[in-house]
Amino acid sequence: MYTNEEINLITLSGFSLPYEINKKLLSDLDSAEPDFKKYESFLIKTFSRGVYNKVTGDYGDSSYRAQILRELEKKAIKCVTYFSDDYPETLKNIKDPPVVLYCKGDTNLLRTRCFSIVGSRRTLPKILSSCKKISRELSQEFTIVTGLAEGADSKAIEGALDNGGKVVSVLANGLDHIYPSCNAGLLRKVAQSGLVITEHLPQEKPRPYYFPIRNRIIAGLSVGTLVVSAGAKSGAVITANYANDYGRDVFAFPYCADVNSGEGCNELIKNGASLTRNVLDIFAEYGLDLKRRKKIELSETEKTVFDLIKKSGEAFLPEIADKLNKPIAEITTVIMSLTIKGLAAGIGGNRYVAIQ
């Protein structure tokens, strides 16, 4: 399942050493093999001889390494490491990329084009509605990345789930914990349809200083970040600042001057963020089709009839029924449905063409 390089990083991550220490051991992530000997005196001085001996001893112990992998598998956690094929390039190119991502869900989403939506827990009801709507629309073209907080994060997740579940929720704690607990159901839905990730070991509890550090991952995964609400000093502004530092696009909803939950957004716009009123402002930035394309669901019969019309160029209704060995009345109903969905058009004489 994992390469030896990946297991090296998973094992190293399991010691809960500070990020800076891991980075030093891996020579700024040039190698998956930690150089314990080179930093022996430094590690002993920083921790102790006992800790150093335990870390170096356990690292090379095959039974210890196997136990770590078994525990992760029991919890249905998959690891994507810095040296994994599916580690996203957008994240690899930031200043301090996480060494290991602990994941639940569809890790293929890490290889898609991502766009983050962030905002405050205290967000106006009208803005929450707009957040959910724009997330649903953006998920036509992007995988949505956000946190798990109440307010804007939750609405961004709900919008993406409504459109098929292209969403990544980045946690500031390990996967054994749910924070906030009121979003337990929402987190389960993300794990089932999208992806939940964290750089922390499963048992790690949320800590206040983990949240701003987590925000670098949200910004790092994304080609752009939309701030839907933010106080003057908020985590959403921190995420936008990371995005700026990484050379990514920043967008923000505009607010009236007297709305506290929009002060951060107005400041971001003042400093160069793109003023965003709706999804078209973001689509235009990336040269995307400005028509709000909707995913059209087709039944098996509808798909078969549509493919036949498309292949024929021009199809006669009785001939379609004959080829598919179906009653004409049934095919008539199916073609009417395709016409309503904008996929077929009648050209007279019971003949139809596909609209692509």
Disulfide bonds with the S-S distance in Angstrom:
none
